[in-house]
Amino acid sequence: MTTMDLYIFDEYPPKSLVLPGYFDPDFHDIVDTASNLLDRFSPSEIVSAVRHFDEYIYSHTSDNQTSPDDWQTKGDPYGEYCAGKRTDFLVQSTETSRDLNDAFGCSIQRHEALAMAALAVIAMAVREESKLEQAGDMEELYWRLGRYAIEGSRLSYAANILQLNPHVALPVEKYRKSIASKGGLAKREKYSPLRQAIYSAWTEGQHQERSNKEAARRIWKALPDELKLTPENKPILTSDDPEATVARWIAEFKRGKTP
């Protein structure tokens, strides 16, 4: 497919392993949850449905909204893609059992619509991360990627609830908040021993004068394997570059966010 065919998915093919480098555990969970709910859709079908949905929202909204063409060519300079009309529309659909086929241009169930919206948030996050890193605007990058991670998590967890109980209506917002909270607690528990070990190594070693990247490289290399693996012998950090995650944690330590 050409770049135009890929819409906003030009840097993140749907259901692929490409993820933003920041908040990667959160984004990994979003992709894993949403992709599993979209087995019957090909990547090109997801791209087409998301674009159709964005066009539908744009054409059915009276106030001034960004057009799909602008999302494609200009990106999301103000961080607006991850909130607003799309989420409101999908939440309302769970309350009214609205048929979403017209909105997405295909036969689709409510949980699949939410899962597609979650993948679209990741696609935009990957694009914006690249721009913000090139611009060197790290404060905006952390704020924006955190916002994408939160919204993508809410959408994917809501999709999972609706897949398990297609008839849930009004309580869906409560479920979204409850499940997202439990998911956040599970993530903290999963990464806590590793983060604590890295924090200890960073504070006790000769690393605080080094760059985040260099400190991360040395600390990660020195850590024993048992800290890097789950009880099932799987990597705790699933990204292709775990040292980048460690470097981001060190940046958080420097700002006072300790484990």
Secondary structure, DSSP 8 states (H G I E B T S, - for coil): --HHHHGGGSSS-TTSS---STTHHHHHHHHHHHHHTTTTS-HHHHHHHHHHHHHHHHHT--S----HHHHHHH--TTS-TTSSHHHHHHHHHHHHT---HHHHTS---HHHHHHHHHHHHHHHHHHHHHHHHHHT-HHHHHHHHHHHHHHHHHHHHHHHHHHH-TT--TTHHHHHHHHHHHHHHHHHHHHHHHHHHHHHHHHHTT-TTS-HHHHHHHHHHHS-HHHHB-TTS-BSS-SS-HHHHHHHHHHHHHTT---
